[in-house]
């Protein structure tokens, strides 16, 4: 049986996820959606939605992003069309960089 890995997260990461979860909860309540209503729309269980709203870092990022979209929480300062432009520019930059990163050996410059 595989060992369970205990991950540690920075304080910033924990607080950011907590804020995102609370923002999703606020969006849900402002739209007068019950936990079950939003869970049904997202195709997930009530328990998973409750974990997201509590800021659980083990939730899938795709689920969190979908929930944010459903309650109109903006994840980036961009609309859908400018988001596509950002993706395209980033892909162009990535195409110019090496495909792999290799560790470099320390240079022995002691003569």
NORPETA-V694859 format. One line per field, one symbol per residue. ss: DSSP state (H for helix, E for strand, - for the rest). psi: psi as a letter, one per 40 degrees, with the letter a starting at -180 (. if undefined). burial: I if it has 24 or more other ideal C-beta (glycine too) atoms within 12 Angstrom, else O. A space follows every 10 residues. Layout:
ss: ???
psi: ???
burial: ???
This chain:
ss: ---------- HHHHHHHHHH HHHHHHHHHH ----HHHHHH HH---HHHHH HHHH------ HHHHHHHHHH ---------H HHHHHHHHHH HHHHHH---- ---------- -
psi: hiihhhiiii dddddddddd dddddddddd efhidddddd defiiddddd dddefheeih dddddddddd efhhdigiid dddddddddd dddddeiidi hihiihhgfh .
burial: OOOOOOOOOO OOOOOOIOOI IOIIIOIIOO OOIOIOOIIO OIOIOOOIIO IIIOIOIOIO OOIIOIIIOI IOIOIOOOOO OOOOOOOOOO OOOOOOOOOO OOOOOOOOOO O
